[in-house]
């Protein structure tokens, strides 16, 4: 006699949050030097990364921390 493994209950797919509902991440540079570094980083990234990638990096604050 073979015993079959229990089958999982069907579940509904996970819904992703609507991007228009997401709170945008933002930050303010502390000094003029921070703002200058941010601009330089963004310009450099735009030369070789897709726009969406750069946008995400900026939202995460990487333009000031790198």
DAMOMO-V596263 format. One record per residue. N is the residue number from 1. RES is the residue in three letters. SS is DSSP state (helix for helix, strand for strand, loop for the rest). PHI is phi in whole degrees, 0 to 359 (999 if undefined). Layout:
BEGIN
n/res/ss/phi
N/RES/SS/PHI
N/RES/SS/PHI
END
This chain:
BEGIN
n/res/ss/phi
1/UNK/loop/999
2/UNK/loop/263
3/UNK/loop/255
4/UNK/loop/268
5/UNK/loop/288
6/UNK/loop/295
7/UNK/loop/271
8/UNK/loop/292
9/UNK/loop/293
10/UNK/loop/295
11/UNK/loop/236
12/UNK/loop/278
13/UNK/loop/296
14/UNK/loop/289
15/UNK/loop/269
16/UNK/loop/274
17/UNK/loop/291
18/UNK/loop/291
19/UNK/helix/301
20/UNK/helix/289
21/UNK/helix/269
22/UNK/loop/286
23/UNK/loop/284
24/UNK/loop/291
25/UNK/loop/280
26/UNK/loop/214
27/UNK/loop/207
28/UNK/loop/239
29/UNK/loop/297
30/UNK/loop/280
31/UNK/loop/222
32/UNK/helix/298
33/UNK/helix/297
34/UNK/helix/296
35/UNK/helix/296
36/UNK/helix/296
37/UNK/helix/297
38/UNK/helix/301
39/UNK/helix/299
40/UNK/helix/298
41/UNK/helix/297
42/UNK/helix/297
43/UNK/helix/298
44/UNK/helix/296
45/UNK/helix/298
46/UNK/helix/298
47/UNK/loop/285
48/UNK/loop/220
49/UNK/loop/244
50/UNK/loop/296
51/UNK/helix/303
52/UNK/helix/298
53/UNK/helix/295
54/UNK/helix/298
55/UNK/helix/301
56/UNK/helix/295
57/UNK/helix/299
58/UNK/helix/293
59/UNK/helix/299
60/UNK/loop/274
61/UNK/loop/86
62/UNK/helix/292
63/UNK/helix/294
64/UNK/helix/263
65/UNK/helix/264
66/UNK/loop/255
END
